[in-house]
Amino acid sequence: MRINTKFKPGDTVWIKEFNPEAKKFMPELWPIYHINIWISKDGNIDIRYYLGRNWWQGFWEDQIYATEEECQLACDQKNDEIYHRKK
């Protein structure tokens, strides 16, 4: 079985991080420290990325971004959701 990941250890990626001072989500750059891959008996594959900040908090591929621009768009969408929810 061959498993390909979108990123590898040592890559730097962007995540959505809530900035309490700005009161909004903003892009934050982190290196990938390690990757855990789980394969279930029924063949499901879960890939979780662990960044250099909190070794116990993993991120799914759809929670990390290759570029700051991609992450900024995701942050803007998240901030819009929060803003519209408060009205």
Backbone torsions as a table, in degrees:
resi	resn	phi	psi	omega
1	MET	NA	134.7	177.4
2	ARG	-114.3	130.6	178.8
3	ILE	-120.4	123.8	177.2
4	ASN	-106.5	132.5	177.0
5	THR	-105.2	154.9	179.7
6	LYS	-70.3	-33.7	-178.9
7	PHE	-128.2	167.6	178.2
8	LYS	-131.4	160.7	177.3
9	PRO	-57.2	138.0	-177.3
10	GLY	97.7	-22.9	175.1
11	ASP	-64.3	150.5	172.0
12	THR	-103.8	137.8	-177.1
13	VAL	-134.3	165.5	179.3
14	TRP	-108.3	141.5	175.3
15	ILE	-128.9	158.7	173.7
16	LYS	-81.0	121.9	-179.8
17	GLU	-126.5	131.6	179.2
18	PHE	-77.1	125.7	177.6
19	ASN	-100.5	108.6	-175.7
20	PRO	-65.5	-30.3	178.8
21	GLU	-69.2	-43.0	179.2
22	ALA	-82.7	-15.7	-178.8
23	LYS	58.9	41.6	177.2
24	LYS	-159.8	165.0	176.0
25	PHE	-79.8	138.9	-179.9
26	MET	-138.0	151.5	177.9
27	PRO	-66.7	141.2	177.5
28	GLU	-137.6	134.6	-175.7
29	LEU	-94.9	131.9	-179.9
30	TRP	-143.5	149.3	173.2
31	PRO	-84.7	149.0	173.8
32	ILE	-80.3	124.0	-178.3
33	TYR	-88.2	-48.6	175.3
34	HIS	-156.8	167.6	-178.4
35	ILE	-127.7	133.7	173.7
36	ASN	-108.9	133.9	178.0
37	ILE	-123.3	124.5	177.5
38	TRP	-113.7	133.6	176.4
39	ILE	-122.5	119.9	-178.2
40	SER	-83.8	167.6	178.3
41	LYS	-57.3	-34.6	-178.6
42	ASP	-86.2	6.9	173.1
43	GLY	93.5	0.8	176.5
44	ASN	-68.9	139.0	-178.9
45	ILE	-118.6	125.3	175.4
46	ASP	-115.5	127.5	179.4
47	ILE	-117.5	125.7	-178.6
48	ARG	-127.8	131.4	-178.1
49	TYR	-102.5	135.3	178.9
50	TYR	-114.7	127.6	-175.5
51	LEU	-95.7	167.9	-176.3
52	GLY	-67.5	-9.3	-175.7
53	ARG	-84.2	-54.9	-178.5
54	ASN	-128.6	104.0	-176.0
55	TRP	-63.8	-19.0	-177.8
56	TRP	-92.4	-12.2	-178.0
57	GLN	-103.8	112.2	179.9
58	GLY	-97.7	162.2	-179.4
59	PHE	-129.1	138.3	173.3
60	TRP	-77.6	162.2	-178.5
61	GLU	-57.9	-33.0	-179.2
62	ASP	-78.5	1.1	178.1
63	GLN	-105.3	-2.3	179.3
64	ILE	-125.8	153.9	-171.5
65	TYR	-131.9	145.1	-178.4
66	ALA	-76.6	-29.3	-177.2
67	THR	-127.6	156.6	177.1
68	GLU	-63.6	-36.6	-178.7
69	GLU	-63.1	-44.8	176.6
70	GLU	-59.0	-45.5	-178.3
71	CYS	-66.6	-39.3	179.6
72	GLN	-61.8	-40.7	176.9
73	LEU	-61.3	-42.5	178.6
74	ALA	-65.7	-39.5	177.5
75	CYS	-64.0	-44.5	179.0
76	ASP	-59.7	-42.5	178.8
77	GLN	-63.8	-44.5	179.1
78	LYS	-63.3	-43.5	178.9
79	ASN	-64.1	-38.9	176.8
80	ASP	-63.3	-41.4	178.5
81	GLU	-60.5	-44.0	-179.7
82	ILE	-65.9	-44.1	-178.6
83	TYR	-62.3	-44.9	-177.7
84	HIS	-71.8	-27.1	178.6
85	ARG	-70.1	-31.3	-176.5
86	LYS	-76.2	-20.8	-177.6
87	LYS	-71.7	NA	NA
